[in-house]
Amino acid sequence: MTFSALDSALTGPLFATERMRAIFSDEARLAAMLQAEAALARAEARFGLAPEELAAAIAAVDPASLDLEALGRETALAGAPAIPFVKAVQKRLPKEVETAFHKGSTTQDIADTALVLQMRDAFEALRADLAPTLAALSALARTHRATPCVGRTYGQHAAPVSFGFKAAVWLAGIADVAGRLPEIRSRTLLASLSGPVGTLAGLREHGPAVQDAFAAELGLGAPPLSWHTRRSAVVEAGTWLAMLIGALGKMATDVAHLASTEVGEAAEPYAPGRGGSSAMPHKRNPVSCTVILAAAQAAPGLASTLLAGMAAAHERPAGAWHAEWHALPQLFGLASGALAEARRLAEGLEVDPARMARNLDLTQGLLFADAVAAALTPALGRARAHSLVEEAAGEVRRSGKPLREVVEGLPDLPAGFDRVSLARAFDPGPSVEAAGRFVDRALASVQPVTDALA
């Protein structure tokens, strides 16, 4: 039995990458805990608090030699996996060094530090997919900088834009979050070594120095004092992941709509058997969008779990810290799967400019209503021009006639009205050119982010 879709052999490959699932596997957790214990031994040996041989003895313990099922049963009794882990490792150490093992630390130190080591690998896995995703979206925006398409507000045709502009919006939204990754890493990848109540009293006057040495051994940041109950680093990592998933969700929302039968302006890249239906052979369901949007549905709740854990009691809470074990790995897993699918979309999205052009004409020119009102304003004034076009739009809907024909037939048009300016109002060119200028700005602003992540 599994209690998470990400842990499932059946659904896990759908929602999370194999690399991320491996990073947060039980085997990887045990390896990270051993890495933390070996670093602690090396740090303490610098100050004569542990024998020099201890670190090597810990490093010699094979994580695969630890009985996961037995550790699981004992975790159910102890309340935390680090407790039976320490006992199991201690049994494998030579008698002359095992008494110094885990000295001064507490179970949360090892568990939190192991989690941070996994986070470091997880951030790197995301970075590896972020850079090519941004590069592919940049290419998509550049290629379709001047491809006219419908701009939609409230699900309705609003005014022309370019497809490159749509892609640039996706690009900029993802880059907004991706650009924060270096800062997020620097603030969240912190070693935890504080002892039972956060003071490292068991190491006497050496506590702060050992803490710094421990962090340096692992290549992690050293906090000024215990973060056992200061969970802002974990929360910041989780909320960043939720933001990333949300930015990817924006793209997936648009693509899923663009791929609908009635719109048909874009489609997910085709692969045999992908997106099929057990009942309808013709179906080509948007699998990538589905995975991304499923993650976007789940992420806010998981992030709220982390936020709730900030209200931690005294020097060690009951339950708040433990809830992170469910939420944070799932957020990393969902982010990995969503990002992998977003990369697939960015690199292979099938775009149909001809269908976009047909859709521009779908509403008989209503898409240009704002430009028509602007053309009428010099002769009629802003309020009257807007009212007149609104009335004309109603006639278009009733009669099916083109907006230009209806407007030209209005009896209220003043004598000598400039019909050339009216004709220009139905040209999507100016709108597409306006969109293109912002595509250029977006591409320029995102390039440094892409370069930094590459």
C-alpha positions as CSV (number, residue, x, y, z in Angstrom):
1,M,0.0,0.0,0.0
2,T,1.2,3.5,-0.7
3,F,-0.2,6.8,0.7
4,S,1.2,9.1,-2.0
5,A,0.7,9.1,-5.7
6,L,4.4,10.0,-6.0
7,D,5.5,6.9,-4.1
8,S,3.2,4.7,-6.2
9,A,4.9,2.4,-8.8
10,L,1.7,2.9,-10.8
11,T,1.1,6.7,-10.7
12,G,4.5,8.0,-9.5
13,P,6.1,8.1,-13.0
14,L,3.1,10.2,-14.2
15,F,3.5,13.0,-11.6
16,A,7.2,13.1,-10.7
17,T,10.5,12.5,-12.6
18,E,12.5,9.4,-11.9
19,R,15.4,11.5,-10.8
20,M,13.3,13.4,-8.2
21,R,11.7,10.2,-6.9
22,A,15.2,8.8,-6.4
23,I,16.3,11.9,-4.5
24,F,13.5,11.5,-2.0
25,S,13.6,7.7,-1.7
26,D,14.1,6.0,1.6
27,E,17.5,4.8,0.4
28,A,18.6,8.4,-0.4
29,R,17.4,9.6,3.0
30,L,19.5,7.0,4.8
31,A,22.5,7.9,2.7
32,A,22.0,11.6,3.5
33,M,21.7,10.8,7.2
34,L,25.0,8.8,7.1
35,Q,26.6,11.8,5.2
36,A,25.4,14.1,8.0
37,E,26.8,11.8,10.8
38,A,30.1,11.5,9.1
39,A,30.4,15.2,8.7
40,L,29.6,15.7,12.4
41,A,32.3,13.2,13.3
42,R,34.9,15.1,11.2
43,A,33.8,18.4,12.7
44,E,34.0,17.1,16.2
45,A,37.4,15.5,15.6
46,R,38.8,18.9,14.8
47,F,38.2,19.8,18.5
48,G,39.2,16.5,20.1
49,L,35.5,15.6,20.7
50,A,35.6,12.5,18.6
51,P,38.3,10.1,17.4
52,E,39.7,10.6,14.0
53,E,38.7,7.1,12.9
54,L,35.0,7.7,13.6
55,A,34.1,9.5,10.3
56,A,35.7,6.8,8.2
57,A,33.9,4.1,10.1
58,I,30.6,5.8,9.5
59,A,31.4,6.4,5.8
60,A,32.1,2.6,5.5
61,V,28.5,1.8,6.5
62,D,26.5,0.9,3.3
63,P,23.1,2.4,3.4
64,A,21.8,-0.7,1.6
65,S,22.9,-2.8,4.5
66,L,20.3,-1.1,6.7
67,D,17.0,-3.0,7.0
68,L,14.3,-0.6,5.8
69,E,11.4,-2.6,6.9
70,A,12.9,-3.1,10.4
71,L,13.7,0.7,10.6
72,G,10.1,1.4,9.6
73,R,8.7,-0.8,12.3
74,E,10.9,0.8,14.9
75,T,10.1,4.3,13.6
76,A,6.5,3.6,14.3
77,L,7.5,3.1,17.9
78,A,10.1,5.9,18.2
79,G,8.2,8.6,16.3
80,A,11.1,9.6,14.1
81,P,13.3,7.5,11.7
82,A,16.5,9.0,13.0
83,I,16.2,7.3,16.3
84,P,16.3,3.7,15.1
85,F,18.7,4.8,12.4
86,V,21.2,5.9,15.0
87,K,20.9,2.6,16.9
88,A,21.3,0.6,13.7
89,V,24.4,2.5,12.6
90,Q,26.0,2.4,16.1
91,K,25.8,-1.4,16.0
92,R,27.9,-1.4,12.9
93,L,30.7,0.7,14.3
94,P,33.9,-0.5,16.0
95,K,33.5,-0.6,19.8
96,E,36.4,1.8,20.2
97,V,34.7,4.6,18.3
98,E,31.0,4.0,18.7
99,T,30.7,5.8,22.0
100,A,31.4,9.1,20.3
101,F,28.9,8.5,17.5
102,H,26.1,11.2,17.2
103,K,27.7,13.1,20.1
104,G,25.9,16.3,21.1
105,S,23.4,16.2,18.4
106,T,19.7,15.2,18.4
107,T,17.5,13.3,16.0
108,Q,16.1,16.4,14.4
109,D,19.5,17.7,13.6
110,I,20.3,14.6,11.5
111,A,16.8,14.4,9.9
112,D,16.8,18.1,9.0
113,T,20.3,18.1,7.7
114,A,19.6,15.0,5.6
115,L,16.5,16.7,4.2
116,V,18.5,19.8,3.3
117,L,21.1,17.6,1.5
118,Q,18.2,16.0,-0.5
119,M,16.8,19.5,-1.2
120,R,20.2,20.5,-2.6
121,D,20.0,17.6,-5.1
122,A,16.4,18.4,-5.8
123,F,17.0,22.1,-6.6
124,E,19.8,21.0,-9.0
125,A,17.4,18.6,-10.7
126,L,14.9,21.4,-11.2
127,R,17.6,23.8,-12.5
128,A,18.6,21.2,-15.1
129,D,15.1,21.4,-16.6
130,L,14.4,25.1,-16.0
131,A,17.1,26.5,-18.3
132,P,16.1,24.5,-21.4
133,T,12.4,25.2,-20.7
134,L,13.1,29.0,-20.7
135,A,15.3,28.7,-23.8
136,A,12.5,26.8,-25.7
137,L,9.8,29.3,-24.6
138,S,12.1,32.1,-25.8
139,A,12.5,30.5,-29.2
140,L,8.7,29.9,-29.4
141,A,8.0,33.6,-28.5
142,R,10.6,34.8,-31.0
143,T,9.3,32.5,-33.8
144,H,5.7,33.7,-33.4
145,R,6.5,37.3,-32.5
146,A,4.3,38.4,-35.4
147,T,1.8,35.5,-35.7
148,P,-1.6,37.1,-35.2
149,C,-4.0,35.4,-32.8
150,V,-7.0,36.1,-30.6
151,G,-6.5,37.8,-27.3
152,R,-9.0,36.5,-24.8
153,T,-10.4,38.0,-21.6
154,Y,-13.0,36.3,-19.4
155,G,-12.9,33.5,-22.0
156,Q,-14.1,35.7,-24.8
157,H,-12.5,37.3,-27.8
158,A,-11.1,40.7,-26.7
159,A,-8.6,42.1,-29.2
160,P,-5.8,40.8,-31.4
161,V,-2.4,39.9,-30.0
162,S,0.4,37.7,-31.3
163,F,1.0,34.1,-30.4
164,G,4.5,35.1,-29.5
165,F,3.1,37.5,-27.0
166,K,1.2,34.6,-25.3
167,A,4.4,32.6,-25.2
168,A,6.3,35.5,-23.8
169,V,3.7,35.8,-20.9
170,W,4.3,32.1,-20.1
171,L,8.1,32.7,-20.4
172,A,8.2,35.7,-18.1
173,G,6.0,34.2,-15.5
174,I,8.2,31.1,-15.2
175,A,11.3,33.2,-15.3
176,D,10.0,35.4,-12.5
177,V,10.1,32.4,-10.2
178,A,13.1,30.6,-11.7
179,G,15.3,33.7,-11.3
180,R,14.9,33.5,-7.5
181,L,16.4,30.0,-7.3
182,P,20.0,31.1,-6.4
183,E,18.6,33.2,-3.6
184,I,16.3,30.5,-2.4
185,R,19.2,28.0,-2.3
186,S,21.4,30.4,-0.3
187,R,18.7,31.0,2.3
188,T,17.3,27.5,2.6
189,L,20.3,25.1,2.4
190,L,21.3,25.3,6.0
191,A,22.8,22.7,8.2
192,S,21.0,21.8,11.4
193,L,23.1,21.1,14.5
194,S,21.7,22.3,17.8
195,G,21.3,19.4,20.2
196,P,18.3,18.5,22.3
197,V,17.0,22.0,23.0
198,G,19.0,24.1,20.6
199,T,22.0,25.1,22.7
200,L,24.5,22.3,21.9
201,A,25.3,22.3,25.6
202,G,26.7,18.8,25.3
203,L,29.6,20.2,23.3
204,R,30.3,22.8,26.0
205,E,32.2,25.9,24.7
206,H,32.9,24.2,21.3
207,G,29.2,24.2,20.3
208,P,29.2,27.2,17.9
209,A,32.6,26.3,16.3
210,V,31.5,22.7,15.8
211,Q,28.3,23.9,14.2
212,D,30.2,26.0,11.8
213,A,32.6,23.2,11.0
214,F,29.8,20.8,10.5
215,A,28.1,23.1,8.0
216,A,31.4,23.7,6.2
217,E,32.0,19.9,5.9
218,L,28.7,19.6,4.0
219,G,29.0,22.7,2.0
220,L,25.9,24.2,3.7
221,G,25.1,27.5,5.3
222,A,25.5,27.8,9.1
223,P,22.6,29.5,10.9
224,P,23.3,31.8,13.9
225,L,21.2,29.5,16.1
226,S,18.9,26.6,16.1
227,W,16.2,26.4,13.4
228,H,14.4,23.4,15.0
229,T,11.3,25.7,15.5
230,R,12.2,28.4,13.0
231,R,10.9,26.8,9.9
232,S,11.0,29.8,7.5
233,A,13.6,28.1,5.3
234,V,11.5,25.1,4.8
235,V,8.4,27.3,4.2
236,E,10.3,29.5,1.7
237,A,11.4,26.4,-0.2
238,G,7.9,25.0,-0.3
239,T,6.2,28.3,-1.3
240,W,8.8,28.8,-4.1
241,L,7.9,25.3,-5.4
242,A,4.2,26.2,-5.2
243,M,4.9,29.4,-7.1
244,L,6.9,27.6,-9.8
245,I,4.1,25.0,-10.2
246,G,1.6,27.9,-10.4
247,A,3.6,29.6,-13.1
248,L,3.7,26.4,-15.1
249,G,0.0,26.0,-14.5
250,K,-0.7,29.3,-16.2
251,M,1.0,27.9,-19.4
252,A,-0.9,24.6,-19.1
253,T,-4.2,26.4,-18.6
254,D,-3.8,28.3,-21.9
255,V,-2.4,25.4,-23.9
256,A,-5.3,23.1,-22.7
257,H,-7.8,25.7,-24.0
258,L,-5.9,26.3,-27.2
259,A,-5.9,22.6,-27.8
260,S,-9.7,22.2,-27.4
261,T,-11.6,21.1,-30.5
262,E,-13.4,24.4,-30.9
263,V,-10.2,26.5,-30.7
264,G,-7.6,24.2,-32.2
265,E,-4.8,26.8,-32.3
266,A,-2.2,24.6,-30.7
267,A,-1.6,21.0,-29.7
268,E,0.7,19.0,-27.4
269,P,3.6,17.3,-29.2
270,Y,2.4,13.9,-30.5
271,A,3.8,10.6,-29.4
272,P,2.2,7.2,-30.2
273,G,-0.2,6.1,-27.5
274,R,0.1,9.4,-25.6
275,G,-3.2,11.0,-24.6
276,G,-5.3,8.2,-25.9
277,S,-8.7,7.0,-24.5
278,S,-9.8,3.5,-23.5
279,A,-13.2,4.2,-25.2
280,M,-12.6,6.8,-27.9
281,P,-9.8,5.9,-30.4
282,H,-9.8,9.4,-31.9
283,K,-8.9,11.2,-28.7
284,R,-5.6,13.1,-28.2
285,N,-5.9,14.3,-24.6
286,P,-3.6,16.9,-23.3
287,V,-1.5,14.7,-20.9
288,S,1.2,17.3,-20.2
289,C,-1.3,20.0,-19.3
290,T,-3.2,17.5,-17.1
291,V,-0.1,16.6,-15.1
292,I,0.8,20.3,-14.7
293,L,-2.7,21.3,-13.7
294,A,-3.0,18.4,-11.2
295,A,0.2,19.6,-9.5
296,A,-1.2,23.2,-9.5
297,Q,-4.3,21.9,-7.7
298,A,-2.4,20.1,-5.1
299,A,0.5,22.5,-4.4
300,P,-1.4,25.3,-2.5
301,G,-2.6,22.8,0.2
302,L,0.8,21.3,0.6
303,A,2.3,24.8,1.0
304,S,-0.3,25.7,3.6
305,T,0.8,22.6,5.6
306,L,4.3,24.1,5.8
307,L,3.0,27.5,6.7
308,A,0.9,26.0,9.5
309,G,4.0,24.4,10.9
310,M,5.6,27.7,11.7
311,A,3.5,27.9,14.9
312,A,5.8,25.5,16.6
313,A,5.7,25.1,20.4
314,H,8.8,25.9,22.5
315,E,12.0,24.1,21.5
316,R,10.4,21.1,19.7
317,P,6.8,20.7,18.5
318,A,4.6,17.7,18.3
319,G,3.3,17.1,14.8
320,A,4.2,20.4,13.1
321,W,7.7,19.3,12.1
322,H,6.5,15.8,11.1
323,A,3.9,17.2,8.7
324,E,6.7,18.6,6.6
325,W,7.8,15.0,5.8
326,H,4.6,14.7,3.8
327,A,4.4,18.1,2.2
328,L,7.9,19.1,1.1
329,P,9.0,16.0,-0.8
330,Q,5.6,16.0,-2.6
331,L,6.0,19.6,-3.6
332,F,9.5,18.8,-5.0
333,G,8.0,15.7,-6.8
334,L,5.1,17.6,-8.3
335,A,7.3,20.4,-9.4
336,S,9.7,18.0,-11.1
337,G,6.9,16.3,-13.0
338,A,5.2,19.6,-13.9
339,L,8.4,21.1,-15.1
340,A,9.4,18.1,-17.2
341,E,6.0,18.3,-18.9
342,A,6.3,22.1,-19.4
343,R,9.7,21.5,-21.1
344,R,8.0,18.9,-23.3
345,L,5.4,21.5,-24.3
346,A,7.9,24.3,-24.8
347,E,10.2,22.2,-27.0
348,G,7.5,20.6,-29.1
349,L,4.2,22.6,-29.0
350,E,2.4,22.3,-32.4
351,V,1.2,25.7,-33.4
352,D,-1.4,26.3,-36.1
353,P,-1.2,29.9,-37.5
354,A,-3.9,29.2,-40.1
355,R,-6.4,28.2,-37.4
356,M,-5.4,31.3,-35.5
357,A,-6.2,33.4,-38.6
358,R,-9.5,31.8,-39.0
359,N,-10.4,32.4,-35.4
360,L,-9.6,36.1,-35.8
361,D,-12.6,36.2,-38.2
362,L,-14.8,34.1,-36.1
363,T,-16.8,37.0,-34.5
364,Q,-17.3,38.9,-37.8
365,G,-14.9,41.7,-36.8
366,L,-16.1,42.1,-33.2
367,L,-12.4,41.5,-32.2
368,F,-11.7,45.0,-33.6
369,A,-14.5,46.8,-31.8
370,D,-12.2,48.8,-29.6
371,A,-10.2,50.0,-32.6
372,V,-13.4,50.9,-34.4
373,A,-14.5,53.0,-31.5
374,A,-11.2,54.8,-31.5
375,A,-11.6,55.5,-35.2
376,L,-15.0,57.0,-34.6
377,T,-14.0,59.1,-31.6
378,P,-12.6,62.1,-33.5
379,A,-16.0,62.6,-35.2
380,L,-18.4,61.5,-32.5
381,G,-16.6,61.9,-29.1
382,R,-15.5,59.0,-26.9
383,A,-18.8,58.3,-25.2
384,R,-20.9,58.4,-28.3
385,A,-18.4,56.3,-30.3
386,H,-18.4,53.6,-27.6
387,S,-22.1,53.5,-27.4
388,L,-22.5,53.3,-31.2
389,V,-20.1,50.4,-31.5
390,E,-21.8,48.6,-28.6
391,E,-25.1,48.9,-30.5
392,A,-23.5,47.8,-33.7
393,A,-22.0,44.7,-31.9
394,G,-25.5,43.7,-30.8
395,E,-26.6,43.9,-34.4
396,V,-23.7,41.7,-35.5
397,R,-24.7,39.1,-33.0
398,R,-28.4,39.2,-34.2
399,S,-27.8,39.3,-37.9
400,G,-24.4,37.7,-38.4
401,K,-23.3,40.6,-40.6
402,P,-19.7,41.8,-40.4
403,L,-19.1,44.6,-37.9
404,R,-17.6,46.8,-40.7
405,E,-20.7,46.5,-42.8
406,V,-23.0,47.3,-39.8
407,V,-21.0,50.3,-38.8
408,E,-20.8,51.7,-42.3
409,G,-24.6,51.4,-42.5
410,L,-25.2,53.3,-39.3
411,P,-27.4,56.4,-39.9
412,D,-25.7,58.4,-37.2
413,L,-22.3,58.6,-38.9
414,P,-21.5,62.2,-39.7
415,A,-21.2,63.4,-43.3
416,G,-17.6,63.2,-44.6
417,F,-16.6,60.5,-42.0
418,D,-13.2,59.2,-42.7
419,R,-13.9,55.6,-44.0
420,V,-10.2,55.0,-44.6
421,S,-9.5,55.2,-40.8
422,L,-12.4,52.8,-40.3
423,A,-10.9,50.3,-42.7
424,R,-7.6,50.6,-40.9
425,A,-9.3,49.7,-37.6
426,F,-9.9,46.1,-39.0
427,D,-6.2,45.6,-39.6
428,P,-4.6,43.4,-36.9
429,G,-1.1,44.7,-37.8
430,P,-0.9,47.5,-35.3
431,S,-2.0,45.3,-32.4
432,V,0.5,42.6,-33.4
433,E,3.3,45.2,-33.7
434,A,2.4,46.5,-30.2
435,A,2.5,42.9,-28.9
436,G,5.9,42.4,-30.6
437,R,7.5,45.3,-28.8
438,F,6.7,43.6,-25.5
439,V,7.9,40.2,-26.7
440,D,11.2,41.8,-27.3
441,R,11.3,43.3,-23.8
442,A,10.4,40.0,-22.3
443,L,13.1,38.1,-24.2
444,A,15.7,40.6,-23.2
445,S,14.7,40.5,-19.5
446,V,14.6,36.7,-19.4
447,Q,17.9,36.0,-21.1
448,P,20.1,36.7,-18.0
449,V,18.0,34.3,-16.0
450,T,18.4,31.6,-18.6
451,D,22.1,32.2,-18.8
452,A,22.4,32.1,-15.0
453,L,20.6,28.7,-14.8
454,A,22.4,27.1,-17.8
